[in-house]
Amino acid sequence: MQVTKISASGLKREYKVVLPAADLASRLQGELVGMKDKVRINGFRPGKVPLSHLKRLYGRSIMGDVVQNAVNEANRKIVEDNNLRLALEPKIDLASDQAEVERAMEAEGDLSFTVAVETIPTFETGSFEDLELERQVADISDEEIQRSIDTLAQGSRSYEPRQGDDAVAASGDRLKIDFEGRVDDVPFEGGKGEDAPLVLGSNTFIPGFEDQLVGARAGEERRISVTFPADYNSAELAGKDATFDVKVREVGAPGEQKLDDDFAKTFGFEGFDALREAIRTRMQEDFSRASRDRIKRSLLDALDKRYSFELPEGLVAQEFDNIWRQVQSEQGRSGKSFADEDTTEEAARAEYRRIAERRVRLGLVLAEVGEKAGIKVEDSEVGKALVELTRQYPGQEKAVWEHYTKNPQALGEIKAPLFEEKVVDHIVGQAKVTERTVSREELFKPQDDEDGAPKSAPAPQIGSEDAASEPTGSEG
């Protein structure tokens, strides 16, 4: 096997490999000898089949394996002899001359091919002792805990039909309604509902819809005029004027909700104090998670500015393609175009290309830091994360478990974020971190998502209700 470097530019290398015909013939002969005692062919005693006959029967298919093994061997030799760290799998190009390939497959001519590789850049990570980061924290007030309890109470509140002169709908009442919407006097998909619950003042319907039902009575019919929000998740309806014919089936007044031990027991807790403590614990977990997300984002921003090196074009292209597929999928789901987002496809491509480059750069930096620090993800940690994942698929736990445990690539999708979090902790542990107390609103203020998949939160559909997050189970 002859290997010659034919080009080198930046992170890219290209090699020419020549497998002499004699080498191919020798490899083929070895395979035929190895199978001679294994095959059973009518008319021949075991182990007595002539090699020439085996070659005539199986030579072509065996040579395919010989060539594949030789290509794999060449790849390993190139990587090991040149001490390369590959960004992606090598790209193999066989000779364009089909006659040459045919002669090689018959072991009558040399086989030549090129191996193109792209390597991981070499760079120094340096020390992080001079890196300054801010950890934002927020205090949990009794008022915030009470608001969460009130939300739970609102979600579990009972309603009694209003009677007599008191039967008109007021803010806080729950109505049951039939409705049908029209745009330009034409019904639209998703614009019809029957016996739909609606709490006036909950702002779960289109802005202005609920206000026009205040004062309504059971059995009353009203025509309501509204305008869909400009950012509504259906492009066909966004910004459009609409009318709804509404029939009020029931007007229910909220019943008294006592916040006591009995109330707490409906959520699986022994008493009201246990419920309050569970809410505090859950909120503390949410606050801690938000605080970590913010310092992690600050760290990634700092690392993105700190390092500048050539990126493997193949990795960037791969990451961009992943992002772009998600963008196109989201557009297909929402019906929105780039023009609806006040941009163009060209500008969007440029922006997502920048994000792809950022992700690749950060991925390489974190991988290098983790490798130099000897950071490992234990099998027990992967197992624990996988158990948590399977719990998200009730009734499918076994199938999910087998999918990941039998698919190394899928299991890597669980391991990668665990490794990333460990590296982030390692760097934060070395950096100069100052703590600043902020408001809850600032702590939970949305951040631009450049490090994860592009997300677009859909606006609530007509008639949807945002369910309150409820702590459930025992207080243990």
Backbone hydrogen bonds, N-H to C=O, Kabsch-Sander energy under -0.5 kcal/mol:
donor,donor_aa,acceptor,acceptor_aa,energy
2,Q,18,V,-2.4
3,V,1,M,-0.5
4,T,16,K,-2.5
6,I,14,E,-2.7
7,S,14,E,-1.5
9,S,12,K,-2.3
12,K,9,S,-2.5
13,R,117,V,-2.4
14,E,7,S,-2.3
15,Y,115,V,-2.3
16,K,4,T,-3.4
17,V,15,Y,-0.5
17,V,113,F,-3.2
18,V,2,Q,-2.5
19,L,111,L,-3.4
24,L,20,P,-2.2
25,A,21,A,-2.9
26,S,22,A,-2.2
27,R,23,D,-2.5
28,L,24,L,-2.7
29,Q,25,A,-2.7
30,G,26,S,-2.2
31,E,27,R,-1.9
32,L,28,L,-2.4
33,V,29,Q,-2.5
34,G,30,G,-1.9
35,M,31,E,-1.5
36,K,32,L,-1.0
37,D,33,V,-0.6
38,K,35,M,-1.4
39,V,35,M,-1.8
44,F,41,I,-2.0
47,G,36,K,-0.7
48,K,45,R,-2.5
54,L,50,P,-2.0
55,K,51,L,-2.8
56,R,52,S,-1.9
57,L,53,H,-1.9
58,Y,54,L,-3.5
59,G,54,L,-0.5
59,G,55,K,-1.9
62,I,58,Y,-2.7
63,M,59,G,-2.6
64,G,60,R,-1.3
65,D,61,S,-1.3
66,V,62,I,-2.4
67,V,63,M,-2.9
68,Q,64,G,-2.1
69,N,65,D,-2.7
70,A,66,V,-2.3
71,V,67,V,-2.5
72,N,68,Q,-2.3
73,E,69,N,-2.4
74,A,70,A,-2.5
75,N,71,V,-2.3
76,R,72,N,-2.3
77,K,73,E,-2.5
78,I,74,A,-2.6
79,V,75,N,-2.3
80,E,76,R,-2.9
81,D,77,K,-2.9
82,N,78,I,-1.5
83,N,79,V,-0.5
83,N,80,E,-0.7
84,L,79,V,-2.1
86,L,84,L,-0.6
87,A,118,E,-3.3
88,L,118,E,-0.8
91,K,116,A,-2.8
92,I,90,P,-0.6
93,D,114,T,-2.2
95,A,112,S,-1.1
98,Q,96,S,-1.0
101,V,97,D,-1.7
102,E,98,Q,-2.5
103,R,99,A,-2.2
104,A,100,E,-2.1
105,M,101,V,-2.3
106,E,102,E,-1.0
107,A,104,A,-1.8
108,E,103,R,-3.1
109,G,103,R,-0.8
111,L,19,L,-2.6
112,S,110,D,-0.5
113,F,17,V,-2.2
114,T,93,D,-2.5
115,V,15,Y,-2.7
116,A,91,K,-2.7
116,A,114,T,-0.5
117,V,13,R,-2.8
117,V,115,V,-0.5
119,T,11,L,-2.5
120,I,85,R,-3.2
123,F,121,P,-0.5
131,L,128,F,-1.4
133,L,131,L,-0.5
133,L,432,K,-2.8
135,R,434,T,-3.3
136,Q,134,E,-0.7
137,V,436,R,-2.4
141,S,139,D,-0.7
145,I,141,S,-1.8
146,Q,142,D,-2.4
147,R,143,E,-2.2
148,S,144,E,-1.8
149,I,145,I,-2.1
150,D,146,Q,-2.8
151,T,147,R,-2.1
152,L,148,S,-2.1
153,A,149,I,-2.6
154,Q,150,D,-2.6
155,G,151,T,-2.1
156,S,152,L,-1.5
157,R,153,A,-0.5
157,R,154,Q,-0.7
160,E,253,A,-2.5
162,R,251,V,-2.8
166,D,163,Q,-1.3
167,A,164,G,-1.7
169,A,216,A,-2.7
172,G,200,L,-2.2
173,D,170,A,-2.4
174,R,252,G,-2.3
175,L,173,D,-0.6
175,L,198,L,-3.5
176,K,250,E,-1.8
177,I,175,L,-0.5
177,I,196,A,-2.4
178,D,247,K,-2.3
179,F,193,G,-2.7
180,E,245,D,-1.4
181,G,191,G,-2.3
182,R,243,T,-2.5
183,V,186,V,-2.4
186,V,183,V,-1.3
188,F,181,G,-0.8
191,G,188,F,-1.9
193,G,179,F,-2.5
196,A,177,I,-2.9
198,L,175,L,-2.4
200,L,173,D,-2.6
200,L,198,L,-0.7
202,S,199,V,-2.0
209,F,206,I,-2.5
212,Q,208,G,-1.0
213,L,210,E,-2.0
214,V,211,D,-1.0
215,G,169,A,-2.8
216,A,213,L,-2.0
219,G,248,V,-4.0
220,E,217,R,-2.0
222,R,246,V,-2.8
224,I,222,R,-0.5
224,I,244,F,-2.9
226,V,242,A,-2.5
228,F,240,K,-2.9
232,Y,229,P,-1.8
235,A,233,N,-0.6
235,A,334,S,-1.5
237,L,234,S,-1.3
238,A,234,S,-2.2
239,G,228,F,-0.5
239,G,229,P,-1.0
240,K,237,L,-2.5
242,A,226,V,-3.0
243,T,182,R,-2.3
244,F,224,I,-2.7
245,D,180,E,-2.4
246,V,222,R,-3.4
246,V,244,F,-0.7
247,K,178,D,-2.6
248,V,220,E,-2.9
249,R,176,K,-3.0
249,R,247,K,-0.7
250,E,176,K,-1.3
252,G,174,R,-2.6
252,G,250,E,-0.5
253,A,160,E,-3.2
255,G,158,S,-3.5
258,K,256,E,-0.6
260,D,258,K,-1.4
264,A,260,D,-2.1
265,K,261,D,-2.2
266,T,262,D,-1.0
266,T,263,F,-0.8
267,F,264,A,-1.7
268,G,265,K,-1.6
269,F,264,A,-1.6
275,L,271,G,-1.8
276,R,272,F,-2.6
277,E,273,D,-2.3
278,A,274,A,-2.2
279,I,275,L,-2.3
280,R,276,R,-2.3
281,T,277,E,-2.5
282,R,278,A,-2.6
283,M,279,I,-2.7
284,Q,280,R,-2.5
285,E,281,T,-2.2
286,D,282,R,-2.2
287,F,283,M,-2.9
288,S,284,Q,-2.7
289,R,285,E,-2.3
290,A,286,D,-2.3
291,S,287,F,-2.5
292,R,288,S,-2.4
293,D,289,R,-2.6
294,R,290,A,-1.9
295,I,291,S,-2.1
296,K,292,R,-2.6
297,R,293,D,-2.2
298,S,294,R,-2.4
299,L,295,I,-2.3
300,L,296,K,-2.8
301,D,297,R,-2.5
302,A,298,S,-2.2
303,L,299,L,-2.7
304,D,300,L,-2.4
305,K,301,D,-1.6
306,R,302,A,-1.7
307,Y,303,L,-1.7
316,V,312,P,-2.1
317,A,313,E,-2.8
318,Q,314,G,-2.2
319,E,315,L,-2.5
320,F,316,V,-2.8
321,D,317,A,-2.5
322,N,318,Q,-1.8
323,I,319,E,-2.3
324,W,320,F,-3.2
325,R,321,D,-2.1
326,Q,322,N,-1.5
327,V,323,I,-2.3
328,Q,324,W,-2.6
329,S,325,R,-2.2
330,E,326,Q,-2.5
331,Q,327,V,-2.3
332,G,328,Q,-2.3
333,R,329,S,-1.9
334,S,330,E,-2.7
335,G,331,Q,-2.6
341,E,337,S,-0.7
341,E,338,F,-0.8
342,D,339,A,-1.7
343,T,338,F,-2.0
348,A,344,T,-2.6
349,R,345,E,-2.8
350,A,346,E,-2.0
351,E,347,A,-2.2
352,Y,348,A,-2.7
353,R,349,R,-2.0
354,R,350,A,-1.9
355,I,351,E,-2.0
356,A,352,Y,-2.4
357,E,353,R,-2.3
358,R,354,R,-2.2
359,R,355,I,-2.5
360,V,356,A,-2.3
361,R,357,E,-2.6
362,L,358,R,-2.8
363,G,359,R,-2.5
364,L,360,V,-2.4
365,V,361,R,-2.3
366,L,362,L,-2.8
367,A,363,G,-2.1
368,E,364,L,-2.3
369,V,365,V,-2.8
370,G,366,L,-2.6
371,E,367,A,-2.3
372,K,368,E,-2.4
373,A,369,V,-2.0
374,G,371,E,-0.9
375,I,370,G,-2.6
378,E,376,K,-0.6
381,E,378,E,-0.5
382,V,378,E,-1.9
383,G,379,D,-2.7
384,K,380,S,-2.1
385,A,381,E,-2.1
386,L,382,V,-2.3
387,V,383,G,-2.2
388,E,384,K,-2.0
389,L,385,A,-1.9
390,T,386,L,-2.5
391,R,387,V,-1.4
392,Q,389,L,-1.6
393,Y,390,T,-1.9
396,Q,393,Y,-2.4
400,V,396,Q,-2.6
401,W,397,E,-2.7
402,E,398,K,-2.6
403,H,399,A,-2.1
404,Y,400,V,-1.9
405,T,401,W,-2.7
406,K,402,E,-1.9
407,N,404,Y,-0.8
411,L,407,N,-2.5
412,G,408,P,-1.9
413,E,409,Q,-0.9
413,E,410,A,-0.8
414,I,410,A,-0.6
414,I,411,L,-0.9
415,K,411,L,-2.0
416,A,412,G,-2.6
418,L,414,I,-0.9
419,F,415,K,-2.3
420,E,416,A,-2.5
421,E,417,P,-2.3
422,K,418,L,-1.7
423,V,419,F,-2.2
424,V,420,E,-2.5
425,D,421,E,-2.3
426,H,422,K,-2.1
427,I,423,V,-2.4
428,V,424,V,-2.8
429,G,425,D,-2.2
430,Q,426,H,-0.7
430,Q,427,I,-1.1
431,A,427,I,-1.6
432,K,131,L,-3.1
433,V,431,A,-0.8
434,T,133,L,-2.4
434,T,432,K,-0.5
436,R,135,R,-2.4
438,V,137,V,-3.2
443,L,439,S,-2.3
444,F,440,R,-2.1
445,K,442,E,-0.9
450,E,448,D,-1.2
464,S,461,Q,-2.2
467,A,465,E,-0.7
470,E,468,A,-0.5
